[in-house]
Amino acid sequence: MTRADAFAGMSDKLDKAWARLQGEKDLNADNVKAPLKDVRRALLEADVSLPVVRRFIARCEEKAVGMKVTKGVEPGQMLVKCVADELCELMGGVGAEGIKFRDDGEPTVVLMAGLQGVGKTTACGKLSLALRKQGKSVLLVATDVYRPAAIDQLKTLGKQIGVPVFDMGVDGNPPEIAARGVRKAKDEDIDVVIVDTAGRLNIDEKLMGELKATKEATSADETLLVVDAMTGQEAATLTASFNEAVEITGAILTKMDGDTRGGAALSVREVSGKPIKFTGVGEKMDALEPFYPERMTSRILGMGDIVSLVEKVQAGVKEEEAEKIKQKIMSATFDFNDFVGQLEMMNNMGGMKQIMQMMPGTAKLSEADMEAAGKSMTIAKSLINSMTKEERQYPDMLVASTTADSRRQRIVKGSGRTEADLAQLIMMFGGMRTQMQKMSGQLGGQAGDVGLQPQLSEAELSKLAMNKIRKTVKPGMVRRQKAKKVPKFLAERESFSQ
């Protein structure tokens, strides 16, 4: 979530649109037509509803034509800002809108609606966990009497996240079950009630009538429509129908991390006037994020999402662990154990791919590059797992000891990897440690005399590592391994300079 996965293709097409204004001195009715046509095409290919696209392009054109180009800023950049502002507004404006809690002591009731198969029951569990983390007590209520498996699934999720589930089996009446659940929450002084309603394969009168009755029986404070991001243009019709029938208060977009075209995110607010409140960005129960239109806009345009990345880090790293790593960096004792710890932390935050998607400067990376990055991390872990405890604690034994050659040969053989893979790992680790030691110097830390020698330049360190490793590689082998494609960003950012 980055070019958000759902918008990767769209981002590339928008880059071509801005390029059309190269050499122009201003924005006028003639020169904005071609780039805005590209924007229109990109939106349609992202499966945004046609009426939504037409209104969006009209607003962009009206705003862009005659816009004063700031000194030192190119017309293409001005059009990017214009489109960014309109995208942000299209999705709800600046800021996230979460659950609006009651302040009168009564439980806040959240009704979850949507078609079958959109991930509604899972979204109930994710939202429950998110609210628990905010200090709220939560009760889940199962009213999908038509699908016993849905009730069982909700119970399983409730047990997994530590949230109680109220149900009356498959024989009860959904509005009555929901009402009893709310009464139970009042009696037990529970803060929030989340009602999992029944889904259907399509919109019908019975579904809408049951939803209306359930909403009235519970006096629901929030009615959230769960929308599968993969529905594309159909999201507009779906949202309009539910909003007209039960007046939704917002939406949750699921599967935003998948291989979708993402048009749903740009249609929901426009057709209903109601905000997208959360997005599902993975299978794990904590993979639910507040929806910030300005952040999503930044992702769509390939500018990254540093704020969300920082929040992920803050949520995924315990303060005492961060302090421990800081001390190891300051004393120049950061080792392979710590390196693996950092890889595990990235995995807990959603994996290398999700982290990279939030970083500016990764806009030009292909899906293959991101997959290769994740593979590199897997290779690194397998190599480190083949090291002895002593080698993991004292990495310099692999390049500066008299037994370094035999140690590297044993690690390669034990891991099933290649000499080139090990060379890449040593350079990656050495580069990471060097940068950390530079940072520790700025913070006042004193880097000790370690085998990888932080006082050397990265180019010198690279030569040192490679010279050590080449001793174990037979003539011609390095050349063949070099033919193996290494992701560009790894070569530029995470290894020593080559």
Sequence and secondary structure as in RCSB ss.txt:
>XXXX:A:sequence
MTRADAFAGMSDKLDKAWARLQGEKDLNADNVKAPLKDVRRALLEADVSLPVVRRFIARCEEKAVGMKVTKGVEP
GQMLVKCVADELCELMGGVGAEGIKFRDDGEPTVVLMAGLQGVGKTTACGKLSLALRKQGKSVLLVATDVYRPAA
IDQLKTLGKQIGVPVFDMGVDGNPPEIAARGVRKAKDEDIDVVIVDTAGRLNIDEKLMGELKATKEATSADETLL
VVDAMTGQEAATLTASFNEAVEITGAILTKMDGDTRGGAALSVREVSGKPIKFTGVGEKMDALEPFYPERMTSRI
LGMGDIVSLVEKVQAGVKEEEAEKIKQKIMSATFDFNDFVGQLEMMNNMGGMKQIMQMMPGTAKLSEADMEAAGK
SMTIAKSLINSMTKEERQYPDMLVASTTADSRRQRIVKGSGRTEADLAQLIMMFGGMRTQMQKMSGQLGGQAGDV
GLQPQLSEAELSKLAMNKIRKTVKPGMVRRQKAKKVPKFLAERESFSQ
>XXXX:A:secstr
    GGGHHHHHHHHHHHHTTTT SS  TTTTHHHHHHHHHHHHHTT  HHHHHHHHHHHHHHHTT    TT  H
HHHHHHHHHHHHHHHTTSSS       SSSS EEEEEE  TTSSHHHHHHHHHHHHHHTT  EEEEE  TT HHH
HHHHHHHHHHHT  EE  TTSS HHHHHHHHHHHHHHTT SEEEEE    SS  HHHHHHHHHHHHHHT SEEEE
EEEGGGTTHHHHHHHHHHHHH  SEEEEE TTSS   HHHHHHHHHHS  EEEEE SSSTT EEE  HHHHHHHH
TT   HHHHHHHHHHHS HHHHHHHHHHHHTT   HHHHHHHHHHHHHTTHHHHHHHTSTT TT  HHHHHHHHH
HHHHHHHHHHTS HHHHH TTHHHHSTTHHHHHHHHHHHHT  HHHHHHHHHHHHHHHHHHHHHHHHTT      
TT TTS HHHHHHHHHHHHHTTS TTHHHHHHTS   HHIIIIIS   
